[in-house]
Amino acid sequence: MGGGGGGGGRGAWRSVVGGGAPFSQFATGSLLEADPELGYRYNRAHPGINSLGLRGPEVAREKTAGRKRLIVLGDSVAAPEDGFVGIVAARLGASWEVINAAVPGYTTYQERLLLERELLALRPDVVVVQYCLNDNHRFLHRFDAGDRMLFTEEARRALAGGWLARHSYLAFRARLAWMQVGRRGGEWPWEDQPDVAVAWEDESWGPQEEHLRAMRDGVRAVGGRLAVVMAPYRPQLDPRLEARDRAYVRKPQAKMAEICRKAGVPLLDLAPVLREDLFTDHYHFSRAGHEAVAVAVAEFLVRERLVELP
């Protein structure tokens, strides 16, 4: 189920963008809306979405006296309301306002745009970027003006072949996860997964470095500090693969460490913190995984003097 050149790939592509497939058929309802720059965003008219286009209560533009502000950017890894971001917020207590600005499917490029357009005006004291190995794309998926779901070529190839769940976006994501678990065509598990394979390509890291430096500078300009939390791709934690060539398996982590070192941005690599059994698929943490990550993130923030625990 590899590239996008075969009939299966074309069929999967048509099932997404052709024949009247508005995004509401993916069980997103009115939760998402098209955005000409971001590709898509949370719909501010939807219950539970605030005027910034983020899940959660309204956020005052001015910070409360004596209270600091931490913003977390990321994708579906950081997005769950009961995930590690919420656990860290509870540990920080009332002296910190924690804003979870993670949007499922976002890349670092989209997170940078969201930060510059909407969030720097909130003058955060700390911004944490949660990075996932499929974030080196410009877009993974987006909506057009007619609210039809679109995918980049990379994401389309990742979905090529076989049946594609059209009636439910959650079923569609489950199908993608199943495909990722089952595909082992290359020498390494990620080689036939275009969404993450790009993280092993040197040229994909130039734009990533540019985005992180721009975010660092933007946050500095409002008196804050930037930090990165890097989530691994679960196959990277397979001890059999590490035994074969650990340097190659952890190449993306080494690339990110180099970028952050040069930029003076603190980095937390979660690979040493996690085990394979703390994931629900190749990307997302189980409940126990979120708890382990929350402990590591809180300790990291304190160690880097970004926050003080009560």
Secondary structure, DSSP 8 states (H G I E B T S, - for coil): ---S-SHHHHHHHHHHHSSS-BGGGGTTTTSEEEETTTEEEE-TTSTTB-TTS-BSS---SS--TT-EEEEEE-STTT--TTSHHHHHHHHHGGGEEEEE---TT--HHHHHHHIIIIIGGG--SEEEEEE-TTTTSS-SEEE-TT-BEEE-HHHHHHT-SS----S-HHHHHHHHHHHHHH---SSSTTTT-HHHHGGGSGGGHHHHHHHHHHHHHHHHHTT-EEEEEE---GGGG-HHHHHHHHHHHTHHHHHHHHHHHHHT--EEE-TTT--GGGBSSSS-B-HHHHHHHHHHHHHHHHHTTS----
